[in-house]
Amino acid sequence: MVETVERVRLDPAELVPRVLGRYSPVTVDRGEGIYVWDLDRTRFTDFTSGIAVVNTGHCHPRVVRAIQDQAAKIIHAQANIFAHEPMMAAAAALTATLPERLNQVFWANSGAEAIEGAIKLAKIATGRPAIIAFRGGFHGRTHAAMSVTSSRAKVRGHYEPLLASIYYAPYPYLFRNPYQGPAENADLVYFAELEQVFDQLVMADDVAAMLMEPVLGEGGYIVPPARWVQNVRALCDKHGILLIMDEIQTGMGRTGKMWGFEHFGVTPDIIAVAKGIASGLPVSAVVSDRALMDRWAPGSHGGTYGGNAVGTAAAVATLEVMRDEALPANAARMGEVLSAGLRAIQADYPVIGDVRGLGLMVATEFVTPDGAPNPAAVATVIERCLEERVLLLTCGTYDQAIRIIPPLVVNEEQIDEFLAIFRRAVSSL
Ligand SMILES: Cc1ncc(COP(=O)(O)O)c(C=O)c1O
């Protein structure tokens, strides 16, 4: 205890580079379920889930036990040198939640690294150079991952030149749809823009993959129309292009189903998984079909830590908790309560222009009286919630939205408490 207190007397502003932006002033000591405590034992409600990571709640006892037990057996069973049970059990448990053609798992350590792996696999498997990504997408901060990212210019800014042969098409953001004509056909206009990429920018048979988030995460929690996703899938099939779904934020039950793509009636060829997979240990995965994976020659990709024994033991426990506590179903139910409550607040306060999302991946977009993005209102509401010891994050290119992403173990009473605090915060504007 004394040691912990001594440690935080150190000043983060002195020791941590400012490139790591801080979203709250809290120095945390411990966490349990939807709550964390700081060093003064003040309790905060964590509706950030550590950026959509602790879907099983902070320090779920089964995950903690799995980590402790595995750490006492072997920590680093390097995957090129040894096979080990946690890694194989985690692959079996993960693929059991997926369609048949997603049956082999390459383990890595972060979301960005999974995206790197997915892009490399797609290039090798197709023998083609180009990738099509979607505007507003966020895929991580390593060089290739930031090259396919467009949620904010500052993620890519001043790092040019980026990876070559990346092309962009718009992602359907229907709340701010710039196209004229009937709203129910807007997705077709977005889709036509994607098709035009092949007429204007790149030959279809040079494209290895299209890379999309099933729901835009950092880009603003934007849910695309199912028909658009299905049309993208069909276009990929027509041209022999692989569809990579970035399930890093949408996966592991967050949207009320185990995987985001399940909402749209499509199956991707490759998925990237991270965040919620191991309840906070740095584990990620590229999942695909064995036939594709077999084209990845031994040694053409790898990593020292991928498939770490403690990390994959945590993944096994996480997947078991997900199943045994039916967390995706709880996310769907609690998501309905949350979204209904937010819509009731929106009805009283027009500063909330939009309430959107799936399951417990929900955001409220704030607008000025003339409908423009309103990041000032977002900042005030987040500040007021923090005063009531509730932690929240923004999303969207302009920080125009607040994302509300509690751990999936949240219950109705806790959602109601949050809604009362959020209403007070909005009313203070
Ligand atoms: C959809 C998506 N992809 C990729 C990443 C990058 O993950 P990581 O920060 O673990 O590299 C994130 C992180 O927020 C994400 O939300």
The ligand as an SDF file (V2000), in Angstrom:
LIG
                    3D

 16 16  0  0  0  0  0  0  0  0999 V2000
  -11.6440   -0.3700  -34.4240 C   0  0  0  0  0  0  0  0  0  0  0  0
  -10.2550   -0.2710  -33.8940 C   0  0  0  0  0  0  0  0  0  0  0  0
   -9.2500   -0.8130  -34.5930 N   0  0  0  0  0  0  0  0  0  0  0  0
   -7.9780   -0.7760  -34.1450 C   0  0  0  0  0  0  0  0  0  0  0  0
   -7.6500   -0.1570  -32.9480 C   0  0  0  0  0  0  0  0  0  0  0  0
   -6.2290   -0.1310  -32.4930 C   0  0  0  0  0  0  0  0  0  0  0  0
   -6.0800   -0.9440  -31.3860 O   0  0  0  0  0  0  0  0  0  0  0  0
   -4.7880   -0.7990  -30.4310 P   0  0  0  0  0  0  0  0  0  0  0  0
   -4.9260    0.5310  -29.7560 O   0  0  0  0  0  0  0  0  0  0  0  0
   -4.8800   -1.9620  -29.5080 O   0  0  0  0  0  0  0  0  0  0  0  0
   -3.5990   -0.8550  -31.3150 O   0  0  0  0  0  0  0  0  0  0  0  0
   -8.6740    0.4320  -32.2080 C   0  0  0  0  0  0  0  0  0  0  0  0
   -8.3670    1.1240  -30.9470 C   0  0  0  0  0  0  0  0  0  0  0  0
   -9.0990    1.9570  -30.4600 O   0  0  0  0  0  0  0  0  0  0  0  0
  -10.0040    0.3740  -32.6860 C   0  0  0  0  0  0  0  0  0  0  0  0
  -11.0120    0.9200  -32.0040 O   0  0  0  0  0  0  0  0  0  0  0  0
  1  2  1  0
  2  3  1  0
  2 15  2  0
  3  4  2  0
  4  5  1  0
  5  6  1  0
  5 12  2  0
  6  7  1  0
  7  8  1  0
  8  9  2  0
  8 10  1  0
  8 11  1  0
 12 13  1  0
 12 15  1  0
 13 14  2  0
 15 16  1  0
M  END
$$$$
